[in-house]
Amino acid sequence: MEGKKVIAEKLREAAASVLPIALIVIILCFTLVPVGTDLMLSFIIGTVMVIVGMGLFQLGADMSMTAIGNHIGSRLTRSRKLWLILIVSFVLGVAITVAEPDLQVLAANAPHFDTTVLIITVGVGVGLFLAVAMLRIFFAIPLKWLLLAFYAAIFALAAFSDADFLPLAFDSGGVTTGPMTVPFIMALGVGVASIRSDENAKSDSFGLVALCSVGPVVAVLALGFVYEGSADAVSATVVASYETTVEMSRGYVEAIPDYMLEMAVALAPIFAFFLLFQLFSLHLRRAPFLRIIVGIAYTYVGLVLFLTGVNVGFSSLGYILGGEMTNGWLRWLMVPLSMLMGWFIINAEPAVHVLNRQVEELSAGAISAKSMGLSLSIAIALANGIAMVRVLTGISILWFLIPGYVIALGLAFVVPPTFTAIAFDSGGVASGPLTATFMLPFAMGACSALGGNVMTDAFGLVAMVAMMPLITIQIMGAVYVFKTRGGREAELVSAYGENDIIELWEVA
């Protein structure tokens, strides 16, 4: 009975995230933008599959990935061997990243890039920087100095990189901090941080997610110097037309085996790694072992349903809708429509509500969850609007990213470290699954219809959305400092030091 309640809750959360966007799209298609009946029916079927798949996937990730991260992290600390921790962190970082659904969608939508090459590159980036994050835990290096150094290196690389790689690189950093990767990484860090014996050791996994989101940006920018792209690799956003309902059902049925194989390959490394640890080191009892196995099964089924629904029906209508919206006077609605969708996407994201409550608690009520939520909603709506302005005008993404990160990194030296922790660890909260699965295809469709460069003008949307919390949350931290005038700020800093964990995803 308890299991059914948990499944129902996860499905409710998934529906709350997806349905607002689906309703906006349906209203548009019934009033202003005519689309084929077959495409609309395919979209509705895809929406149902996305909701069910997202719910099962999140349930499975909670049951399996968090537990695996905790167990392996705790076991590694007992060895007290730094080299072993670094090697295992790298391997696990790669293995868990290749199964991240947001990354799968982003890689499939990137034209002229081999999907496997891009996914492995991003996985290696996460693995390397997860190892760097472990070194930071061991030597208690302040996060703000690492972020300053790495982002300086990123923009130095960007100055010499191919323009086609820039938006995709920053998008890669946004999608990797998703529902698969984040709980696992944070749980792993909790176990490894206990190897230290100083006063901050108990919760010194702070900054893991922030550093792991840097890795993919560096890796993809570096890839640009050696990889020329593949003429055979095209975007997965291919709009299929169906004459009958039988043809439509066949389209879904034929796609499922392909995604079953893809997800089996994607999950196989982490599953095999867990079994090896169980056999030679963990020796979990039957109940927790079976719970993890069941969680992996839920994750697998959820990923197959999610990706099938996204690629066959959900993203296709987003692509078509974006293209149709460029016609005539409808073009003027694109920016406000994108802002409206951004508003609903962030409001419907369950992790965002956890974030808002966290800020209210940390500030002892000086910043309410309501004001925090309003600030983030405005910020993400603005990010979506700017992304659509880029599609319409072709403005380089660097005109927005450079000032944005200069402000974010500058604020890190002004506000209490806790707010910097929340900001950089939560960049991926805002760029949830809907940003990659619907908003990006929407921008790609509009860009293609306008004759623009999809790689430079449409990609970068996820990056804009992921950057906004870095600024918004730290501005709220500055507001907190102003309100408290140093009195309660001291309490905050002493209660939550620079090395504290911020459990935005409610990791145990």
Disulfide bonds with the S-S distance in Angstrom:
none
